[in-house]
Amino acid sequence: MTSFRTLDSADLANKRVLVRVDLNVPMDHGKVTDATRIERVLPTIREIADKGGKAILLAHFGRPKGVDPKESLKPVAAELARHLHRPVAFAEDCVGEKAATAVAALQPGHVLCLENTRFHKEEEKNDPEFVKQLAANGDIYVNDAFSAAHRAHASTEGLAHALPAYAGRAMQAELEALSKGLDKPKKPVLAIVGGAKVSTKLDLLGNLVKKVDALVIGGGMANTFLHAQGMSVGKSLCEKDLAETAREIMLKAENVGCAIILPVDAIVAWHFEANAPHQTFGVDAIPKDGMILDVGPRSVDRIRRAIEDSSTLVWNGPLGAFEHYPFDHGTVEAARHAAKLTKEKKIVSVAGGGDTVAALNQAKAADAFTYVSTAGGAFLEWMEGKPLPGVEALKAS
Ligand code: AMP
């Protein structure tokens, strides 16, 4: 990763460092229920403070329409202070007098959190005047929020053009991991794509067939491909109107030498619920009144072998309705096998996307993966091969 600057080359002492972080954590009755995102930004904040910089945090929270106390970052800043084991000052606005006064009072090595950037509609418009107002409080800009990098907003993109810009440590780790996954991977590369629908992952599939050597398609979306091949999928989730699109993807894959691996058997149930009675069928014999809820045992074997044959694995989407036991079986088996091979240093494994993180956690496999991205939208756009404005702006500066 040589295309942009990291904290290694930043002169932080006595500088006002505007740090874009992701503090969009889940909350319930004013309490943070999952502090994963807070944990991820601690190293960058600590490093800036320890090198004598003044860490001034910028973040969005929720989707407020104007100022809304329910979407204030104040309780999140308090939680951040607990994790940081240091005080975190708070300013009730991210621009203007309140922000300027709080910044002026800040000592080297101290941390200040500014209020929700989305309290100003100019944030999402990447308004140049608003960028100027934000930039007035900093000497340096550090972006540590990969998960917001698919948005060209003032605090994620605009600021990188207004101040000397650097990637924070969480951003750096994410970009280095992603580079190993698709940009400069060790070949052969296998992608596993699952999840509910083809329609939400068309761009992703289109990009992957160009880049990977083999592509496992599982989950509900595999049903559309089976249907497109003339098989009957009973009452399974299936986007019949996308049969032609599925055939085009398969043809494109064939033309560029990407092997498509579809299920050969499936676990079929008659109710979409946990512990529903179920049976295994070949994909050419799915009962008319049944629903495919997971990949079958022969498919799992095939997927395990595909993982063994690869040097790099990129994964998005569960292979079955994993929230409903035992239809998590295929996902869990594949995830554990990938985790084992990663631990043995036989493969590099990169996974991401909301449900994927939950599924890998359920399989207790996430920790062993080379990298698991918690960035939902940004990770998917990266898998789709789209440039991420927040990352591109760092490269340009
Ligand atoms: P996505 O958000 O597109 O990654 O989809 C994840 C969702 O797909 C999860 O809620 C799974 O339960 C669901 N899913 C996976 N396989 C199936 C299937 N065979 N039938 C119905 N839903 C499925």
Boltz pocket constraint, residues with backbone or C-beta under 6 A from the ligand:
constraints:
  - pocket:
      binder: B
      contacts: [[A, 194], [A, 195], [A, 196], [A, 197], [A, 200], [A, 218], [A, 219], [A, 220], [A, 221], [A, 237], [A, 292], [A, 293], [A, 294], [A, 316], [A, 317], [A, 318], [A, 319], [A, 320], [A, 321], [A, 322], [A, 323], [A, 355], [A, 356]]
      max_distance: 6.0
